[in-house]
Amino acid sequence: MRRFANLANEESQMEEEKKSKKKSSAAKWFARCLLLACIVVPLVWFFIFRDTSPADVNSQAAQEARQEALTEAGTSQVVSLDGVWVVDTDIGVFDDACLTEVCGSSFVGFRIDEELIGIGGKTVVGRTPGINAQFTIEGTRILSTGETNTEGASPFVIADMTELITDDAGRNNAIKRQAIETNKFPEASFVITEPIDFSSETDLEGGFETEVVGDLTIHGITRQEWILLKVSFDGSRILIYGDLGPILLADYGIEKPRSAVVLSVNDVAIMEFQLYFKKRS
C-alpha cells in the first residue's frame, strides 16, 4: 500500500510539474508577443500612420531654416531697392526632404487633408521648386501690372507644375492626370494687379506684413485673390513668404482625386509659398 501511495504521489508531482511547465511556456510566449508588439507597433506608427508633413511656412522651424539658408548664402549689400527683382533659386537646396521637413529653398506648393483606408488622416504636401518670378520697386512701392516702364518687368510668379511632387510616387503620377492635372495645366501663376506701398514700414530687416491683390491662375481658371505676405530685406535679398486659404477646389474646377486607398479628400486646400529675390543686375 505504501508503495502504491508513493507511486501516486510521484505521478501527482509529475502532473504538477507538467502544468507548471505549460504555465511557464505560456508566460514566456506572452512575454515574447508583448515585446514584439512593443517593437512593431511604434515602427508601424512611425513608417505608416504618422503624419510626415513638414511644418508650414509660418512656423518657427521654417523661419529658422530660412535664416540658416540665408546665412550660408552670404550677403552682398544692395545700395538701392529701386529696380527689378527676380527669384533667387540658388538659396537653399530643394530635394525630397522638403516634403517631410522644413525647407530653406524657394518653392510654391499646397497642403490638403485626406483620409486613407486603414491609415487614417494625413496632410498631403506638394511643392515645386520650378519658379519664375519678378517684380519692380520704385521708391517705396512695388509696381503693379501696367505701371512698369521697363520692358519685361511686370510683376508675376509662375510655378512650373510639372515639377510638383509629394512624398508619394503613386500620388505624383496621379496628379498628372487627376485633380490639378499637371499634364494638362503645366503652369500656375499670380500677377500683381494693384501696387504695394511700404512707405510706412521702418524696419525692413525685421520684416512686415502687407496684403497684395492679384490674379491667381490654377488649373486654367483665373480668380482675383487677396494674399497676406510676410516680407523682409536683409540688405542683400528680399524674402517673401506666406499662404492663401482655404481655397475651395471647386472654385478652380479641381475634382477630388480618385484612388482605391483614398477614403476622402478635403474640399479645400492651402496654397503656400516661400520665395527669395535678388536684384537683377
DRENDO-1510 file (C-alpha; in Angstrom, 1 decimal, always signed):
<recs>
REC; n; res; u; v; w
REC; 1; MET; +0.0; +0.0; +0.0 .
REC; 2; ARG; +2.8; +2.4; +0.9 .
REC; 3; ARG; +4.4; +1.6; -2.4 .
REC; 4; PHE; +1.2; +2.4; -4.3 .
REC; 5; ALA; +0.9; +5.7; -2.3 .
REC; 6; ASN; +4.4; +6.7; -3.3 .
REC; 7; LEU; +3.7; +6.0; -6.9 .
REC; 8; ALA; +0.5; +8.1; -6.7 .
REC; 9; ASN; +2.5; +10.9; -5.1 .
REC; 10; GLU; +5.1; +10.7; -7.8 .
REC; 11; GLU; +2.5; +10.8; -10.6 .
REC; 12; SER; +0.8; +13.8; -8.9 .
REC; 13; GLN; +4.1; +15.6; -8.7 .
REC; 14; MET; +4.8; +14.9; -12.4 .
REC; 15; GLU; +1.4; +16.3; -13.3 .
REC; 16; GLU; +2.1; +19.4; -11.3 .
REC; 17; GLU; +5.5; +19.8; -13.0 .
REC; 18; LYS; +3.9; +19.5; -16.4 .
REC; 19; LYS; +1.2; +22.1; -15.5 .
REC; 20; SER; +3.9; +24.4; -14.2 .
REC; 21; LYS; +6.0; +24.0; -17.4 .
REC; 22; LYS; +2.9; +24.7; -19.5 .
REC; 23; LYS; +2.2; +27.9; -17.5 .
REC; 24; SER; +5.8; +28.9; -17.8 .
REC; 25; SER; +5.9; +28.3; -21.5 .
REC; 26; ALA; +2.6; +30.3; -21.9 .
REC; 27; ALA; +4.1; +33.1; -19.8 .
REC; 28; LYS; +7.2; +33.2; -21.9 .
REC; 29; TRP; +5.2; +33.1; -25.2 .
REC; 30; PHE; +3.0; +36.0; -23.9 .
REC; 31; ALA; +6.1; +38.0; -22.9 .
REC; 32; ARG; +7.7; +37.5; -26.3 .
REC; 33; CYS; +4.5; +38.6; -28.0 .
REC; 34; LEU; +4.3; +41.6; -25.8 .
REC; 35; LEU; +7.9; +42.5; -26.5 .
REC; 36; LEU; +7.3; +42.1; -30.3 .
REC; 37; ALA; +4.2; +44.3; -30.1 .
REC; 38; CYS; +6.2; +46.9; -28.3 .
REC; 39; ILE; +8.7; +46.9; -31.1 .
REC; 40; VAL; +6.4; +46.5; -34.1 .
REC; 41; VAL; +3.7; +49.0; -33.1 .
REC; 42; PRO; +6.0; +52.0; -32.8 .
REC; 43; LEU; +7.6; +51.1; -36.1 .
REC; 44; VAL; +4.3; +50.7; -37.9 .
REC; 45; TRP; +3.2; +54.1; -36.5 .
REC; 46; PHE; +6.4; +55.7; -37.5 .
REC; 47; PHE; +6.6; +54.5; -41.1 .
REC; 48; ILE; +2.9; +54.2; -42.0 .
REC; 49; PHE; +0.4; +56.0; -39.6 .
REC; 50; ARG; +2.3; +59.2; -38.5 .
REC; 51; ASP; +1.8; +62.4; -40.4 .
REC; 52; THR; +5.1; +63.2; -42.1 .
REC; 53; SER; +4.0; +66.6; -43.5 .
REC; 54; PRO; +6.5; +69.4; -42.8 .
REC; 55; ALA; +5.7; +72.4; -40.6 .
REC; 56; ASP; +4.1; +75.2; -42.6 .
REC; 57; VAL; +6.0; +78.3; -43.8 .
REC; 58; ASN; +4.7; +80.4; -40.9 .
REC; 59; SER; +6.2; +78.1; -38.3 .
REC; 60; GLN; +9.2; +78.8; -36.1 .
REC; 61; ALA; +11.0; +75.8; -37.6 .
REC; 62; ALA; +10.6; +77.2; -41.1 .
REC; 63; GLN; +11.8; +80.6; -40.0 .
REC; 64; GLU; +15.0; +79.0; -38.6 .
REC; 65; ALA; +15.5; +77.0; -41.9 .
REC; 66; ARG; +15.2; +80.3; -43.9 .
REC; 67; GLN; +17.7; +82.1; -41.7 .
REC; 68; GLU; +20.2; +79.2; -42.0 .
REC; 69; ALA; +19.9; +79.2; -45.8 .
REC; 70; LEU; +20.4; +83.0; -46.0 .
REC; 71; THR; +23.4; +82.8; -43.7 .
REC; 72; GLU; +25.0; +80.1; -45.8 .
REC; 73; ALA; +24.4; +82.1; -49.0 .
REC; 74; GLY; +26.2; +85.1; -47.7 .
REC; 75; THR; +25.4; +88.7; -48.5 .
REC; 76; SER; +26.3; +91.4; -51.0 .
REC; 77; GLN; +24.9; +94.8; -50.0 .
REC; 78; VAL; +22.4; +96.4; -52.3 .
REC; 79; VAL; +22.7; +100.2; -52.4 .
REC; 80; SER; +19.2; +100.9; -53.6 .
REC; 81; LEU; +16.0; +98.9; -53.7 .
REC; 82; ASP; +14.9; +100.6; -57.0 .
REC; 83; GLY; +14.9; +98.2; -59.9 .
REC; 84; VAL; +13.8; +94.8; -61.0 .
REC; 85; TRP; +14.0; +91.9; -58.5 .
REC; 86; VAL; +14.0; +88.2; -59.7 .
REC; 87; VAL; +13.6; +85.0; -57.8 .
REC; 88; ASP; +16.9; +83.6; -56.5 .
REC; 89; THR; +16.8; +79.8; -56.8 .
REC; 90; ASP; +20.4; +79.5; -55.5 .
REC; 91; ILE; +19.3; +79.8; -51.9 .
REC; 92; GLY; +18.9; +76.5; -50.1 .
REC; 93; VAL; +18.5; +73.1; -51.6 .
REC; 94; PHE; +15.2; +71.6; -52.7 .
REC; 95; ASP; +15.0; +67.8; -52.5 .
REC; 96; ASP; +12.7; +65.1; -51.2 .
REC; 97; ALA; +13.4; +66.1; -47.7 .
REC; 98; CYS; +11.5; +69.4; -48.4 .
REC; 99; LEU; +8.3; +67.2; -48.4 .
REC; 100; THR; +8.7; +65.9; -44.9 .
REC; 101; GLU; +10.9; +68.6; -43.2 .
REC; 102; VAL; +11.1; +72.4; -43.3 .
REC; 103; CYS; +12.9; +73.6; -46.3 .
REC; 104; GLY; +15.2; +76.6; -46.8 .
REC; 105; SER; +14.8; +77.0; -50.6 .
REC; 106; SER; +12.3; +78.8; -52.8 .
REC; 107; PHE; +9.1; +76.9; -53.6 .
REC; 108; VAL; +5.4; +77.1; -54.2 .
REC; 109; GLY; +3.0; +74.4; -53.1 .
REC; 110; PHE; -0.2; +73.2; -51.4 .
REC; 111; ARG; -1.4; +71.5; -48.3 .
REC; 112; ILE; -4.6; +69.4; -48.2 .
REC; 113; ASP; -6.0; +66.9; -45.7 .
REC; 114; GLU; -7.1; +63.4; -46.8 .
REC; 115; GLU; -8.1; +60.2; -45.2 .
REC; 116; LEU; -6.7; +56.9; -46.3 .
REC; 117; ILE; -8.2; +53.4; -45.8 .
REC; 118; GLY; -6.5; +51.6; -42.9 .
REC; 119; ILE; -4.3; +54.5; -42.1 .
REC; 120; GLY; -6.4; +57.5; -41.2 .
REC; 121; GLY; -6.0; +61.2; -41.6 .
REC; 122; LYS; -2.9; +62.7; -43.3 .
REC; 123; THR; -1.9; +66.2; -44.5 .
REC; 124; VAL; -0.6; +65.9; -48.0 .
REC; 125; VAL; +2.1; +68.5; -49.0 .
REC; 126; GLY; +3.0; +69.1; -52.6 .
REC; 127; ARG; +5.8; +71.6; -53.6 .
REC; 128; THR; +7.5; +72.7; -56.8 .
REC; 129; PRO; +10.9; +74.4; -57.0 .
REC; 130; GLY; +10.3; +75.4; -60.6 .
REC; 131; ILE; +9.6; +79.1; -60.2 .
REC; 132; ASN; +10.0; +82.1; -62.5 .
REC; 133; ALA; +9.1; +85.3; -60.6 .
REC; 134; GLN; +9.9; +89.1; -60.6 .
REC; 135; PHE; +8.7; +92.5; -59.5 .
REC; 136; THR; +9.8; +96.1; -59.8 .
REC; 137; ILE; +10.4; +98.5; -56.9 .
REC; 138; GLU; +10.2; +102.3; -57.5 .
REC; 139; GLY; +10.8; +104.3; -54.4 .
REC; 140; THR; +8.7; +102.7; -51.7 .
REC; 141; ARG; +6.3; +100.9; -54.0 .
REC; 142; ILE; +6.2; +97.5; -55.7 .
REC; 143; LEU; +4.6; +98.3; -59.0 .
REC; 144; SER; +1.6; +96.5; -60.4 .
REC; 145; THR; +1.0; +95.3; -63.9 .
REC; 146; GLY; +0.7; +98.2; -66.3 .
REC; 147; GLU; +2.8; +100.5; -64.1 .
REC; 148; THR; +6.2; +99.3; -65.2 .
REC; 149; ASN; +8.1; +101.3; -67.8 .
REC; 150; THR; +10.9; +98.7; -68.2 .
REC; 151; GLU; +10.3; +96.0; -70.8 .
REC; 152; GLY; +9.8; +92.6; -69.3 .
REC; 153; ALA; +9.5; +93.9; -65.7 .
REC; 154; SER; +5.8; +93.2; -65.0 .
REC; 155; PRO; +5.3; +91.6; -61.5 .
REC; 156; PHE; +4.4; +87.9; -61.6 .
REC; 157; VAL; +5.1; +84.5; -60.1 .
REC; 158; ILE; +4.9; +81.5; -62.4 .
REC; 159; ALA; +5.1; +78.0; -61.0 .
REC; 160; ASP; +6.1; +75.0; -63.1 .
REC; 161; MET; +3.5; +72.4; -62.0 .
REC; 162; THR; +5.2; +69.6; -63.9 .
REC; 163; GLU; +7.9; +69.7; -61.2 .
REC; 164; LEU; +5.3; +69.5; -58.4 .
REC; 165; ILE; +6.0; +66.5; -56.2 .
REC; 166; THR; +4.6; +65.0; -52.9 .
REC; 167; ASP; +6.1; +62.4; -50.6 .
REC; 168; ASP; +4.4; +59.5; -52.6 .
REC; 169; ALA; +5.4; +58.4; -56.1 .
REC; 170; GLY; +2.0; +57.0; -56.8 .
REC; 171; ARG; +0.3; +60.3; -55.9 .
REC; 172; ASN; +2.9; +62.2; -58.1 .
REC; 173; ASN; +1.8; +60.1; -61.1 .
REC; 174; ALA; -1.9; +60.6; -60.2 .
REC; 175; ILE; -1.9; +64.4; -60.1 .
REC; 176; LYS; -0.6; +64.5; -63.6 .
REC; 177; ARG; -3.9; +63.1; -64.8 .
REC; 178; GLN; -6.3; +63.9; -61.9 .
REC; 179; ALA; -7.1; +66.8; -59.6 .
REC; 180; ILE; -4.8; +69.6; -60.7 .
REC; 181; GLU; -3.9; +67.7; -63.8 .
REC; 182; THR; -0.4; +69.0; -64.3 .
REC; 183; ASN; +0.0; +67.3; -67.7 .
REC; 184; LYS; -2.9; +69.4; -69.0 .
REC; 185; PHE; -2.2; +72.6; -66.9 .
REC; 186; PRO; +1.6; +72.8; -66.6 .
REC; 187; GLU; +1.7; +76.3; -65.1 .
REC; 188; ALA; +0.1; +78.2; -62.2 .
REC; 189; SER; +0.6; +81.9; -61.9 .
REC; 190; PHE; -0.1; +85.0; -59.8 .
REC; 191; VAL; +0.0; +88.5; -61.3 .
REC; 192; ILE; +0.0; +91.6; -59.1 .
REC; 193; THR; -2.8; +94.0; -60.2 .
REC; 194; GLU; -2.5; +96.7; -57.5 .
REC; 195; PRO; +0.7; +98.3; -56.3 .
REC; 196; ILE; +2.1; +97.6; -52.8 .
REC; 197; ASP; +3.1; +100.7; -50.8 .
REC; 198; PHE; +5.6; +100.0; -48.0 .
REC; 199; SER; +6.4; +103.7; -47.2 .
REC; 200; SER; +5.2; +103.4; -43.6 .
REC; 201; GLU; +7.5; +100.4; -42.8 .
REC; 202; THR; +10.6; +101.5; -40.8 .
REC; 203; ASP; +12.2; +98.1; -40.1 .
REC; 204; LEU; +12.6; +96.2; -43.4 .
REC; 205; GLU; +15.1; +93.8; -41.9 .
REC; 206; GLY; +12.8; +92.8; -39.1 .
REC; 207; GLY; +10.1; +92.4; -41.7 .
REC; 208; PHE; +6.4; +93.4; -42.1 .
REC; 209; GLU; +3.1; +92.1; -43.3 .
REC; 210; THR; +1.2; +93.5; -46.3 .
REC; 211; GLU; -1.7; +92.4; -48.4 .
REC; 212; VAL; -1.4; +92.0; -52.2 .
REC; 213; VAL; -4.2; +91.9; -54.7 .
REC; 214; GLY; -3.7; +89.9; -57.9 .
REC; 215; ASP; -5.0; +87.4; -60.4 .
REC; 216; LEU; -4.3; +83.8; -59.4 .
REC; 217; THR; -4.5; +81.2; -62.1 .
REC; 218; ILE; -4.7; +77.5; -61.1 .
REC; 219; HIS; -5.9; +74.6; -63.3 .
REC; 220; GLY; -6.6; +77.0; -66.1 .
REC; 221; ILE; -9.0; +79.2; -64.1 .
REC; 222; THR; -8.2; +82.8; -63.1 .
REC; 223; ARG; -9.7; +84.5; -60.0 .
REC; 224; GLN; -8.9; +87.6; -58.1 .
REC; 225; GLU; -7.3; +86.9; -54.7 .
REC; 226; TRP; -6.0; +88.8; -51.7 .
REC; 227; ILE; -2.9; +87.3; -50.2 .
REC; 228; LEU; -1.2; +88.3; -47.0 .
REC; 229; LEU; +2.6; +88.5; -47.5 .
REC; 230; LYS; +5.4; +88.4; -44.9 .
REC; 231; VAL; +8.3; +90.5; -46.3 .
REC; 232; SER; +11.8; +91.2; -45.1 .
REC; 233; PHE; +15.0; +92.6; -46.6 .
REC; 234; ASP; +18.4; +91.7; -45.1 .
REC; 235; GLY; +20.4; +94.2; -47.1 .
REC; 236; SER; +21.0; +91.7; -49.9 .
REC; 237; ARG; +17.9; +89.7; -50.7 .
REC; 238; ILE; +14.1; +90.2; -50.3 .
REC; 239; LEU; +12.3; +87.3; -48.7 .
REC; 240; ILE; +8.6; +86.8; -49.3 .
REC; 241; TYR; +6.5; +84.0; -47.8 .
REC; 242; GLY; +3.0; +83.2; -46.6 .
REC; 243; ASP; -0.1; +81.3; -47.6 .
REC; 244; LEU; -3.6; +81.6; -49.0 .
REC; 245; GLY; -6.6; +79.6; -47.9 .
REC; 246; PRO; -8.7; +77.9; -47.5 .
REC; 247; ILE; -9.1; +77.7; -51.3 .
REC; 248; LEU; -12.2; +75.8; -52.4 .
REC; 249; LEU; -11.2; +73.3; -55.0 .
REC; 250; ALA; -14.4; +73.7; -56.9 .
REC; 251; ASP; -13.6; +77.4; -57.5 .
REC; 252; TYR; -10.7; +76.3; -59.7 .
REC; 253; GLY; -12.5; +73.4; -61.3 .
REC; 254; ILE; -10.4; +70.9; -59.4 .
REC; 255; GLU; -12.1; +67.5; -58.9 .
REC; 256; LYS; -11.0; +65.3; -56.0 .
REC; 257; PRO; -8.5; +62.6; -56.8 .
REC; 258; ARG; -9.8; +59.0; -57.1 .
REC; 259; SER; -7.9; +56.1; -55.6 .
REC; 260; ALA; -8.6; +52.7; -54.1 .
REC; 261; VAL; -6.8; +53.7; -50.9 .
REC; 262; VAL; -8.2; +57.2; -50.6 .
REC; 263; LEU; -11.3; +57.3; -48.4 .
REC; 264; SER; -11.9; +61.1; -48.6 .
REC; 265; VAL; -10.2; +64.3; -49.5 .
REC; 266; ASN; -11.0; +67.8; -48.1 .
REC; 267; ASP; -12.9; +70.2; -50.2 .
REC; 268; VAL; -10.4; +73.0; -49.5 .
REC; 269; ALA; -6.6; +73.4; -49.7 .
REC; 270; ILE; -4.0; +75.8; -48.6 .
REC; 271; MET; -1.5; +77.4; -51.0 .
REC; 272; GLU; +1.8; +78.2; -49.5 .
REC; 273; PHE; +4.9; +79.9; -50.9 .
REC; 274; GLN; +8.4; +80.8; -49.9 .
REC; 275; LEU; +10.5; +83.0; -52.3 .
REC; 276; TYR; +13.8; +84.7; -52.2 .
REC; 277; PHE; +14.5; +87.6; -54.6 .
REC; 278; LYS; +17.8; +89.2; -55.7 .
REC; 279; LYS; +18.2; +92.4; -57.6 .
REC; 280; ARG; +18.7; +91.9; -61.3 .
REC; 281; SER; +22.0; +93.4; -62.5 .
</recs>
